[in-house]
């Protein structure tokens, strides 16, 4: 059997093994002036990273890409996701996926706050913004 994984796909193997459960309080991972939080798995012995996002209506990140897939879980509100040339809307309870190396973004298109988790299939968040 041929191993077709890229170096990016095996980066999680370099994360220290978790021996005891850990808890990371939200205030220790809050970033920026907004209410989004960035969790870097490598800092805590985890093989994945995430953003917990709280966006006001009409806001969202600029167009960007990652060398690994990203998965979004919409907790509250409504978002429009642009992944490559496609646009789709997701609401509370929906899960949206985006492939590696494809430019993407999302925007809060609802009337209230958008809460979602952006799961990065990597122990570190690697992103390149295009705008």
N, C-alpha and C positions, 0 to 999 in steps of 0.2 A: 504494500500500500504506500502510495506517495504522500508525503506530508506537504500540503500546499499552503500551509499557514504562513503569513508574512511575519516579520519581526514584530510588527505592531500587535498581532494577535496573541503573541506569547509573552508580552510585557508583564502580564499579571503574575507570571510564574516567579518574578523577582520580588514580590511583595513578601515581607516577613510573615511567617505563619502566626496566626492568632492562637495564643495559649489560653488566655482568659478573656471572658467577655468584657467589652468596653462600652462606656456610654460617653457620648460627646454632646454636651449641652448646646442649645442653639446660640446662646450668646457668645460662645467661644468660636463659632464659625461664621458669624455675621460679617458681611462685606458691604462696602459702598455706603451710600447715603440712603438707599432704599431699604426694603425689607427682604431682599433676596439673600440667601445663604449659600455658601460654596463649601462643599465637603470634599476634601482631597483624600481618597482612600489610602494612599501610600503613607500618609501621616498617622494613620490609625490602624495599620495592619490589614486593610481591606483591599480587595482586588477591583472594586468599582468606586466611582466618584459620582457626585450629583450636585445639581443646583436645586434648591427649594426656592421657587420664584413666587413673588407677590407683585403683580403688575397692575397699575391703574389702567382704565380704558384708554385705548389708542396707543399703548406703549408695548415695547418688546425689543429684543436684541436686534442688532443689525445683521445683515447677511454674513454667514461664516460657515466654516466646515471643520471637521475633525478627521483624524486618520483612523477612526474606529466608529462603529454605529452609535447612534443615540436613540434613546427611547424616552418619550414623554408620557406622563400620567397626569391627566387633568383632574384636579381635585375639586375645583370650584370655578365657575365662570365659563366663558367661551373663547376659544382661540382659533385664529386662522393660521395654519402652518403652510409655509412655502418650502417645498423640498424639491430641488431641481426646478423643473418646469411645471410642477403640479402644485395646486392649492387645495387644501382640504380643511374643513372645520371640525373641531372636536369640542365636546362639552364634558361636564362633570362625569367621571366614570370611564371616559374613553382613554385608550392607549394608542399612541401614534408612534410609528418607528421611522427612522431615517437611516439610510445606508452610509457607510464610511465614504469620505471624500466627496460627498455631494453637498453643494452649498444649500443652506437652509436658514430659516428664521421663523419666528412666530410673533403674533401680535394679539393683544387683548381686543377682541371685537365685540365684547359684551358691554353691558351698562354698569356692571359692578366689578369688583376686584377679580383678577385671574390668579388662581393658585394652582401651580403645577410643580411636578418634580421632573427634572431633566436628568435621566440616568446615563452616565458615560461609562461605556464598557472598557474602562481603563483605570488603573490606580491613580493616575494623574490626569488632570484636565488639560488637553492640548487643543487649542483652537486658533484658527487664522481668520480674522475679520476681513471682509472684502469691501465693505463700505464704511 
